[in-house]
Amino acid sequence: MSYPNQWSEASINPKKGFRIHLIVFLLSIPVMWIVWYFTDRSYPWPLWSTVAWVIGVIFHYLGVFVFKKSKSN
C-alpha cells in the first residue's frame, strides 16, 4: 500500500501557528517573572528571555501577516 506525501497533502495554517505561539508566550512569561519575584530578585534574569521571545513573536507576526508568501499551485 502506498501513501501520498503527507507534507504536500497537509493543510498548514500559519495563523493558527502564530496564535499558539502568542498564547504560549502570554502564559509563560508571567510565570517566569513570578518565579523571579519569589526567588532572588537581585538580577532580573527573565528580562533576557522576555526580550528574546518578544523579538521572536514580532518576526513570527511579520512572517504570517505582513510578508505573506503567495500560494503557488
N, CA and C atoms as an extended XYZ file, in Angstrom:
219
Properties=species:S:1:pos:R:3:atomname:S:1:resname:S:1:resid:I:1 pbc="F F F"
N         0.845       -1.171        0.000 N   MET     1
C         0.000        0.000        0.000 CA  MET     1
C         0.891        1.235        0.000 C   MET     1
N         0.592        2.163       -0.859 N   SER     2
C         1.393        3.375       -0.986 CA  SER     2
C         0.611        4.566       -0.440 C   SER     2
N         1.293        5.376        0.361 N   TYR     3
C         0.666        6.568        0.932 CA  TYR     3
C         1.193        7.811        0.223 C   TYR     3
N         0.326        8.781       -0.023 N   PRO     4
C         0.804       10.024       -0.651 CA  PRO     4
C         1.684       10.803        0.331 C   PRO     4
N         2.466       11.689       -0.215 N   ASN     5
C         3.340       12.509        0.613 CA  ASN     5
C         2.489       13.313        1.604 C   ASN     5
N         2.707       13.094        2.890 N   GLN     6
C         1.898       13.746        3.922 CA  GLN     6
C         2.083       15.252        3.911 C   GLN     6
N         3.291       15.715        3.645 N   TRP     7
C         3.573       17.143        3.755 CA  TRP     7
C         2.936       17.935        2.628 C   TRP     7
N         2.829       17.373        1.460 N   SER     8
C         2.193       18.112        0.375 CA  SER     8
C         0.677       18.085        0.502 C   SER     8
N         0.148       17.093        1.177 N   GLU     9
C        -1.295       16.963        1.332 CA  GLU     9
C        -1.816       17.689        2.568 C   GLU     9
N        -0.956       17.946        3.518 N   ALA    10
C        -1.401       18.542        4.781 CA  ALA    10
C        -1.776       20.001        4.578 C   ALA    10
N        -2.808       20.404        5.281 N   SER    11
C        -3.171       21.824        5.248 CA  SER    11
C        -2.473       22.517        6.419 C   SER    11
N        -1.663       23.498        6.093 N   ILE    12
C        -0.891       24.210        7.104 CA  ILE    12
C        -1.545       25.565        7.311 C   ILE    12
N        -1.835       25.889        8.561 N   ASN    13
C        -2.481       27.146        8.887 CA  ASN    13
C        -1.503       28.015        9.680 C   ASN    13
N        -0.817       28.957        9.021 N   PRO    14
C         0.164       29.775        9.722 CA  PRO    14
C        -0.455       30.701       10.765 C   PRO    14
N        -1.692       31.119       10.561 N   LYS    15
C        -2.347       31.995       11.543 CA  LYS    15
C        -2.579       31.250       12.857 C   LYS    15
N        -2.959       29.977       12.754 N   LYS    16
C        -3.152       29.177       13.952 CA  LYS    16
C        -1.820       28.962       14.671 C   LYS    16
N        -0.758       28.740       13.911 N   GLY    17
C         0.563       28.588       14.495 CA  GLY    17
C         0.991       29.837       15.248 C   GLY    17
N         0.695       31.005       14.670 N   PHE    18
C         1.032       32.249       15.363 CA  PHE    18
C         0.221       32.402       16.638 C   PHE    18
N        -1.069       32.090       16.577 N   ARG    19
C        -1.914       32.200       17.782 CA  ARG    19
C        -1.400       31.300       18.895 C   ARG    19
N        -0.984       30.088       18.548 N   ILE    20
C        -0.435       29.172       19.558 CA  ILE    20
C         0.852       29.744       20.140 C   ILE    20
N         1.725       30.279       19.295 N   HIS    21
C         2.972       30.888       19.747 CA  HIS    21
C         2.681       32.039       20.708 C   HIS    21
N         1.714       32.887       20.360 N   LEU    22
C         1.365       34.034       21.192 CA  LEU    22
C         0.769       33.595       22.529 C   LEU    22
N        -0.084       32.578       22.518 N   ILE    23
C        -0.687       32.093       23.763 CA  ILE    23
C         0.370       31.499       24.687 C   ILE    23
N         1.285       30.712       24.131 N   VAL    24
C         2.361       30.136       24.949 CA  VAL    24
C         3.221       31.256       25.531 C   VAL    24
N         3.498       32.272       24.730 N   PHE    25
C         4.265       33.421       25.218 CA  PHE    25
C         3.531       34.113       26.370 C   PHE    25
N         2.249       34.395       26.167 N   LEU    26
C         1.473       35.121       27.180 CA  LEU    26
C         1.287       34.326       28.470 C   LEU    26
N         1.374       33.019       28.398 N   LEU    27
C         1.261       32.200       29.602 CA  LEU    27
C         2.610       31.951       30.265 C   LEU    27
N         3.672       31.885       29.499 N   SER    28
C         4.982       31.519       30.039 CA  SER    28
C         5.741       32.682       30.655 C   SER    28
N         5.704       33.820       30.020 N   ILE    29
C         6.482       34.961       30.511 CA  ILE    29
C         6.034       35.394       31.910 C   ILE    29
N         4.751       35.523       32.189 N   PRO    30
C         4.370       35.875       33.571 CA  PRO    30
C         4.831       34.840       34.598 C   PRO    30
N         4.834       33.566       34.221 N   VAL    31
C         5.299       32.524       35.144 CA  VAL    31
C         6.775       32.735       35.470 C   VAL    31
N         7.573       33.049       34.455 N   MET    32
C         8.996       33.294       34.706 CA  MET    32
C         9.201       34.496       35.617 C   MET    32
N         8.422       35.550       35.422 N   TRP    33
C         8.566       36.735       36.269 CA  TRP    33
C         8.089       36.467       37.696 C   TRP    33
N         7.079       35.630       37.843 N   ILE    34
C         6.617       35.254       39.189 CA  ILE    34
C         7.681       34.435       39.905 C   ILE    34
N         8.304       33.505       39.195 N   VAL    35
C         9.391       32.726       39.792 CA  VAL    35
C        10.520       33.653       40.218 C   VAL    35
N        10.870       34.593       39.368 N   TRP    36
C        11.920       35.561       39.702 CA  TRP    36
C        11.541       36.368       40.938 C   TRP    36
N        10.284       36.810       41.000 N   TYR    37
C         9.821       37.644       42.111 CA  TYR    37
C         9.908       36.904       43.443 C   TYR    37
N         9.568       35.633       43.451 N   PHE    38
C         9.554       34.877       44.703 CA  PHE    38
C        10.891       34.212       45.024 C   PHE    38
N        11.864       34.362       44.156 N   THR    39
C        13.197       33.816       44.451 CA  THR    39
C        14.155       34.983       44.638 C   THR    39
N        15.272       34.967       43.983 N   ASP    40
C        16.287       36.006       44.141 CA  ASP    40
C        16.011       37.157       43.187 C   ASP    40
N        15.661       38.320       43.720 N   ARG    41
C        15.332       39.484       42.890 CA  ARG    41
C        16.535       40.394       42.663 C   ARG    41
N        17.739       39.903       42.894 N   SER    42
C        18.908       40.765       42.739 CA  SER    42
C        19.246       41.045       41.272 C   SER    42
N        18.955       40.112       40.385 N   TYR    43
C        19.239       40.289       38.958 CA  TYR    43
C        18.005       39.898       38.154 C   TYR    43
N        17.513       40.773       37.294 N   PRO    44
C        16.287       40.474       36.531 CA  PRO    44
C        16.531       39.532       35.350 C   PRO    44
N        16.826       38.280       35.642 N   TRP    45
C        17.138       37.314       34.586 CA  TRP    45
C        15.999       37.047       33.608 C   TRP    45
N        14.717       37.168       33.982 N   PRO    46
C        13.668       36.923       32.975 CA  PRO    46
C        13.631       37.974       31.872 C   PRO    46
N        14.303       39.087       32.100 N   LEU    47
C        14.322       40.139       31.098 CA  LEU    47
C        14.926       39.646       29.783 C   LEU    47
N        15.984       38.843       29.876 N   TRP    48
C        16.628       38.313       28.663 CA  TRP    48
C        15.677       37.436       27.862 C   TRP    48
N        14.984       36.559       28.543 N   SER    49
C        14.033       35.679       27.842 CA  SER    49
C        12.864       36.462       27.275 C   SER    49
N        12.396       37.440       28.031 N   THR    50
C        11.264       38.237       27.578 CA  THR    50
C        11.615       38.998       26.303 C   THR    50
N        12.763       39.670       26.300 N   VAL    51
C        13.174       40.437       25.115 CA  VAL    51
C        13.364       39.519       23.909 C   VAL    51
N        14.032       38.399       24.109 N   ALA    52
C        14.273       37.474       23.001 CA  ALA    52
C        12.963       36.910       22.454 C   ALA    52
N        12.054       36.564       23.350 N   TRP    53
C        10.793       35.982       22.914 CA  TRP    53
C         9.915       37.015       22.223 C   TRP    53
N         9.938       38.266       22.697 N   VAL    54
C         9.179       39.329       22.035 CA  VAL    54
C         9.678       39.507       20.601 C   VAL    54
N        10.980       39.480       20.416 N   ILE    55
C        11.538       39.593       19.066 CA  ILE    55
C        11.064       38.422       18.201 C   ILE    55
N        11.050       37.224       18.771 N   GLY    56
C        10.565       36.062       18.030 CA  GLY    56
C         9.101       36.170       17.657 C   GLY    56
N         8.273       36.657       18.578 N   VAL    57
C         6.844       36.819       18.296 CA  VAL    57
C         6.636       37.888       17.221 C   VAL    57
N         7.406       38.970       17.293 N   ILE    58
C         7.280       40.024       16.281 CA  ILE    58
C         7.632       39.485       14.892 C   ILE    58
N         8.744       38.757       14.792 N   PHE    59
C         9.122       38.200       13.492 CA  PHE    59
C         8.120       37.152       13.010 C   PHE    59
N         7.564       36.380       13.931 N   HIS    60
C         6.542       35.401       13.551 CA  HIS    60
C         5.314       36.129       13.009 C   HIS    60
N         4.898       37.210       13.685 N   TYR    61
C         3.762       38.010       13.224 CA  TYR    61
C         4.028       38.580       11.832 C   TYR    61
N         5.214       39.152       11.659 N   LEU    62
C         5.557       39.729       10.361 CA  LEU    62
C         5.550       38.667        9.263 C   LEU    62
N         6.066       37.500        9.578 N   GLY    63
C         6.105       36.431        8.591 CA  GLY    63
C         4.738       35.909        8.203 C   GLY    63
N         3.803       35.944        9.139 N   VAL    64
C         2.467       35.394        8.862 CA  VAL    64
C         1.532       36.447        8.266 C   VAL    64
N         1.548       37.658        8.805 N   PHE    65
C         0.544       38.638        8.413 CA  PHE    65
C         1.049       39.740        7.477 C   PHE    65
N         2.310       40.060        7.507 N   VAL    66
C         2.827       41.166        6.697 CA  VAL    66
C         3.490       40.651        5.427 C   VAL    66
N         4.445       39.753        5.572 N   PHE    67
C         5.191       39.223        4.424 CA  PHE    67
C         4.646       37.859        4.026 C   PHE    67
N         3.409       37.830        3.600 N   LYS    68
C         2.757       36.569        3.224 CA  LYS    68
C         3.384       36.020        1.950 C   LYS    68
N         3.551       34.721        1.919 N   LYS    69
C         4.005       34.065        0.683 CA  LYS    69
C         2.780       33.750       -0.163 C   LYS    69
N         2.896       34.014       -1.442 N   SER    70
C         1.776       33.680       -2.320 CA  SER    70
C         1.746       32.176       -2.517 C   SER    70
N         0.560       31.623       -2.512 N   LYS    71
C         0.389       30.179       -2.644 CA  LYS    71
C         0.438       29.816       -4.129 C   LYS    71
N         1.399       28.991       -4.479 N   SER    72
C         1.534       28.597       -5.888 CA  SER    72
C         1.128       27.132       -6.042 C   SER    72
N         0.236       26.865       -6.966 N   ASN    73
C        -0.218       25.503       -7.239 CA  ASN    73
C         0.102       25.120       -8.642 C   ASN    73
